[in-house]
Amino acid sequence: KNVKEAKKCFSKGIQQHFAQNFDAKLPNRLGLPSGKIRIYIGFKINKKGNVENIKTKLSRKSKEIKNEVLKVMKTIPSSITGAYHNGKPVNIKYSIPFTLIID
């Protein structure tokens, strides 16, 4: 795959992982007001394919949402994360935005 296709595939994998593992009922249980919460996640994938150096930024402060994001990020399987350059594993940084919609 070319780089553009690989990034698209990786982003799709991360989105699927979040959809399956993020506690979607958490914002309502916390009693957060209706609206959107934008979540920006920055992280590094090391040469072994493990996620590390996870940083989050939320448009609305919520310690519980931030902790849930971190929990989900730590469970990303290394099978979907490895990055290679010229056939060799490399460290790579990613940033991914998400939006939670609270009804």
C-alpha positions in Angstrom: 0.0 0.0 0.0 1.1 3.6 -0.5 1.4 5.9 2.5 -2.0 7.6 1.9 -3.9 4.2 1.8 -2.0 2.9 4.8 -2.9 6.0 6.9 -6.6 5.7 5.8 -6.6 2.0 6.7 -5.0 2.7 10.1 -7.5 5.5 10.9 -10.3 3.2 10.0 -8.9 0.5 12.3 -8.6 3.0 15.2 -12.2 4.2 14.7 -13.5 0.6 14.7 -11.5 -0.1 17.9 -13.0 3.0 19.5 -16.6 2.1 18.4 -16.2 -1.4 19.9 -14.4 -0.4 23.2 -15.4 3.1 24.2 -18.2 3.2 26.8 -20.7 5.2 24.7 -23.1 5.5 27.7 -20.5 7.2 29.8 -21.3 10.8 28.8 -25.0 10.4 29.6 -24.2 8.6 32.9 -22.0 11.6 33.8 -24.9 13.9 33.2 -23.0 16.0 30.6 -25.1 18.6 28.8 -26.1 17.9 25.2 -23.7 18.9 22.5 -20.4 17.8 21.0 -17.1 17.0 22.7 -14.1 17.1 20.4 -11.3 14.8 21.3 -7.8 15.1 19.9 -5.5 12.2 20.6 -1.8 12.2 19.9 0.3 9.1 20.4 3.4 7.3 19.2 3.7 3.8 18.0 7.1 2.3 18.8 9.1 -0.1 16.6 7.4 -3.0 18.3 3.9 -1.7 17.4 3.0 -0.6 20.9 1.1 2.6 21.6 2.9 5.0 23.9 3.1 8.7 24.9 -0.7 9.1 24.6 -1.8 12.8 24.9 -5.4 13.9 24.9 -7.1 17.3 24.5 -10.8 17.7 24.9 -13.0 20.6 23.9 -14.9 20.3 27.2 -13.1 19.2 30.4 -14.1 15.8 31.7 -11.6 13.7 33.7 -13.8 10.7 33.2 -14.0 11.0 29.4 -10.2 11.6 29.2 -9.6 8.5 31.4 -11.9 6.4 29.1 -10.0 7.6 26.0 -6.7 6.6 27.6 -8.1 3.3 28.6 -9.3 2.5 25.1 -6.0 3.7 23.6 -4.0 1.4 25.8 -6.0 -1.6 24.5 -5.1 -1.1 20.8 -3.7 -4.4 19.6 -0.2 -4.2 18.2 -1.4 -6.2 15.2 -3.1 -3.1 13.7 -0.3 -0.6 14.6 3.1 -1.5 13.2 4.7 1.0 10.8 7.5 0.2 8.4 9.9 2.2 6.2 12.0 0.4 3.6 10.9 -2.9 5.2 12.1 -2.0 8.7 9.9 -1.2 11.7 10.0 2.5 12.7 8.6 4.8 15.4 5.7 6.9 14.1 3.6 9.7 15.6 -0.1 10.0 15.0 -2.9 12.4 15.9 -6.5 11.5 15.5 -9.6 13.7 16.1 -12.9 12.2 17.4 -16.2 13.8 18.1 -18.6 12.6 20.8 -22.2 13.7 20.3 -24.2 13.8 23.5 -28.0 13.7 23.2 
